[in-house]
Amino acid sequence: MAVPDIIPIVHEPDHHTGTIGHWKGGQFFGSVVAAFREGYTHTDDWPRHKRWYAVLHTFDDIPIRPFRHTFDGVLFGLVIETFEGEEHAEFHPDNIGFYEPWDGLYDT
């Protein structure tokens, strides 16, 4: 099954999607995440290269279309990728993967 145009994301309290909520402009998905810039390869001084981000995605509705945005050399977005021959949507930089049956649940 192909990746749908709009991918639902289910609110699961006490898990990675537990920070989905509502505001007067729609819905949001917030997180605090550590990430490395694209192209970084592990070195002994890796703590110097780790960046921390407070991320707030705002949406009209949580079922969202894939998107990508690079900030400070770090990929943010819901990006279509292939893993072990299977297409899925990966939420970056949180590394949350959404797969068939496209029911809004995720895998890390």
C-alpha positions in Angstrom: 0.0 0.0 0.0 1.3 3.4 -0.9 1.9 6.2 1.7 -1.4 8.2 1.8 -1.5 11.9 1.0 -2.5 12.7 4.6 -1.1 10.7 7.5 -3.0 10.6 10.9 -1.1 10.9 14.1 -2.8 9.5 17.2 -2.5 11.2 20.6 -1.1 8.6 23.0 -0.7 10.1 26.6 2.6 9.2 28.3 4.2 8.3 24.9 6.0 10.2 22.1 2.7 11.7 20.8 1.5 12.7 24.3 2.3 16.3 23.6 -0.4 16.7 20.9 -2.9 19.4 22.0 -5.2 22.2 20.9 -4.9 26.0 20.7 -7.2 28.6 19.2 -5.5 28.2 15.8 -5.9 24.4 15.5 -3.7 21.7 16.9 -0.1 21.3 17.8 2.5 18.6 18.4 5.4 19.7 20.6 8.6 18.1 21.7 12.1 18.6 23.0 14.6 16.7 21.0 18.4 16.2 20.7 19.7 16.0 17.1 22.9 16.1 15.1 23.3 18.1 11.9 22.8 16.2 8.7 26.0 14.5 7.6 27.5 14.2 11.1 29.4 11.0 11.7 30.0 9.8 15.3 33.3 11.2 16.8 34.7 11.0 20.3 33.6 14.6 21.0 30.0 13.9 20.0 28.5 15.9 22.9 29.9 19.1 21.3 27.9 18.3 18.2 24.6 17.4 19.8 22.0 20.2 19.5 18.8 20.5 21.6 15.6 21.9 20.1 12.2 22.8 21.4 9.9 22.0 18.5 6.3 23.2 18.1 4.5 22.0 14.9 1.2 23.7 14.4 -1.5 22.2 12.2 -5.1 22.9 11.3 -5.6 19.2 12.0 -3.3 16.5 13.2 -3.7 14.3 10.0 -0.9 16.0 8.1 0.7 16.0 4.7 4.4 15.1 4.5 6.7 18.1 4.7 10.4 18.8 5.3 12.3 21.8 6.7 16.0 22.1 7.5 17.0 24.4 10.3 20.5 24.8 11.6 21.6 21.8 9.5 18.9 19.6 11.1 16.0 18.0 9.3 12.5 18.6 10.7 9.4 17.2 9.1 7.3 14.2 8.2 9.4 12.7 5.4 8.6 9.7 3.2 11.4 7.1 3.5 12.0 3.5 2.7 13.2 1.1 5.4 13.8 -2.7 4.7 11.9 -2.2 1.4 8.8 -0.7 3.1 7.7 3.0 2.5 6.7 4.8 5.6 6.5 8.4 7.0 9.3 9.3 9.4 8.8 12.3 11.8 12.2 14.0 12.1 14.1 14.6 14.2 12.0 12.7 16.7 12.5 9.4 14.7 8.9 8.3 15.0 7.8 6.1 12.1 4.3 5.8 10.7 3.5 2.6 8.7 0.6 0.7 7.3 -2.3 0.4 8.1 -1.9 4.2 8.5 -4.0 4.3 11.7 -2.0 7.0 13.4 0.0 4.7 15.6 3.8 4.8 15.3 7.0 2.9 15.8 10.3 4.1 17.2 
